[in-house]
Amino acid sequence: MHTKDIAIIGGGIAGLTLAICLKGSRFKCHIFEKNPEFSEIGVAISLFPNALRVLKQLGLLPEVVGIGSAITRIFMKTDNGRILAQTEPRYQLPALGMLRTDLYAILLKHAEATFYPNHTLESFESTGDGKVKLTFNNGDSRMFDALIGADGINSVVRQGIMKDGKPVFRGYNMWRGIAASNSEIHYASESYGKGKRVGIVPLPDGRYGWWATSNEKFMADDEPEGTKPKLQRLFGYWHHPISELIAKSDYIVKDSLSDRIPVRGWSRGNCTLIGDAAHPTTPNLGQGGCLAIEGAYLLGEIMRKYGITDTAFQLYESIQFPRAKSIVDDSLMLGKMGQWENSMAVFLRNMAMAVAPQSITLKVIDKYFLQDVTSLKI
């Protein structure tokens, strides 16, 4: 059977997962990455059962479990540490906290592809013979049978297909770090204040990943105050071990919280999008990476069965879009509530979390965690 060459723009979680999903097929993957090397930033990521089902199907579950720390309980707290609610995941597969770099190393090791670092896509165009021509900023130009945009929220491929402009900034920024703690926490938590939040997730070897959000202008400069002094001013009086984790973090990353309004139209001819290029979401449900893994698997299965036609890519989009839209919309709503500043609104939010039965909380979580894309009939 004739081999088809597939260009994947972006060597992140979505792009690598797709290359793994297409192993042993008639498709040869070529992954282009704008950075000098294929790597990830050293912060935490959570993987939930919906993503682990895919990794199990791909034969990667033992390795992924080996780099993770099980999240057995999740607490919702106030800034002074008062517990508002707690839940215990009750699924056959665990919820895991891990380093993005460790997950990335596993995906990179198993991806079957030709890798091209230092390749930033400038433009692409469909040719008359059913191929797509890619042009890169280093002068390289190549022809492929299909193009998959896995190049994130600021996707060049998306703009070529959809021309829908810039992402939408949602009014708050996020800092993330990794640190050890003298306290043995052994659970994940999210703590709420006025216009601010802090999340903590357990990692292996006594370390914890943490994130903090605050309402402020897009990527507001932390200088001249400095990142750690600013974070201690904002969160230093919050409950233990938040101040300790901030102080002990050697490396802190800051990002804006942005997404896009979910719309159809990711696919055109022999081109389509996956991951954040297709459906960027705020991280309030911890489902961004999980959704990328789900989508890559779904696209891979459809390509294996139906090829790289416009019909096949439209089928992929029709299945993935409703789930993605639900997650993007729900995450946006939860983020808005989490960032409330009005005292009465904050009081009512916290009270609602405190009085909600655990059965309701679990039902909400089921909506995201019970999804099994590996069992879909396509």
Helices and strands as residue ranges (DSSP letters): E 4-9, H 13-21, E 27-32, E 44-47, H 49-57, H 61-66, E 69-70, E 74-78, E 83-87, E 96-99, H 100-110, E 113-116, E 121-126, E 132-136, E 141-144, E 146-149, H 156-161, E 168-180, E 188-192, E 196-202, E 207-215, H 227-235, H 242-248, E 252-259, E 271-273, G 275-277, G 283-285, H 288-306, H 310-338, H 343-355, H 358-369, G 373-375
